[in-house]
Amino acid sequence: MPGTGPKWAELETIEVTIRRLREDEIDQAASMLARAFAGNPFPALLADEPAARLEASRWVYTVVARYGLAFGEVWAVDDLEGVAIWWAPEYVDPGDERAALVRFSDGPEVLGKEAWERFLHFGELTGDVHRRSVTGPHWYLPVIGVAPEVQRRGLGSALLTTMCDRLDREGLPAYLDTGRAENVAFYRRHGFLVAAELLEPSSGVLIRGMRRDPR
């Protein structure tokens, strides 16, 4: 899914409040995520110019967050310096009707035909990794991001722990993917293990599907 993960290497730990995202905060959250992922390969699939990439990314994260609020859960650091978007087990596959509800179908108009086709192709690849990594009911984490100016302070861990502790109690697995090799150790500390891999040919990014079974 959109984004192969910001670089996680957390050193400093601070106290944070994790809460549910409100619908009127989607735009602010999407803008933060667009900045968090600005240096990743994924935005380059959406546009050539940095400003256009940022705007296209903002639209993608807006749609993903809308879907999370409607068919899952979205958790945020109190001041929106970090956000984790989860899709519930029943709705991991958006389907045409639900995708239209969150205006995913606006993609060709917003991104342009060529960028939209690249976006869909990327989604097909990550979807293949997803299907090979986990079967049966599970929560899907398509996006977790922290604002660049406050990274490496434990916000990502706080966001992950909030949901993972709950999934342990409920006995449900979780899934995410990342294109950054340096993220693997971070996610492993939270119980995620690499279950499948696939090379994205245009960018050369190795997409790693990571599954977390309940502890």
Order of alpha helices (4+ residues) and beta strands (2+ residues): beta-alpha-alpha-alpha-beta-beta-alpha-alpha-alpha-beta-alpha-beta-alpha-beta-beta
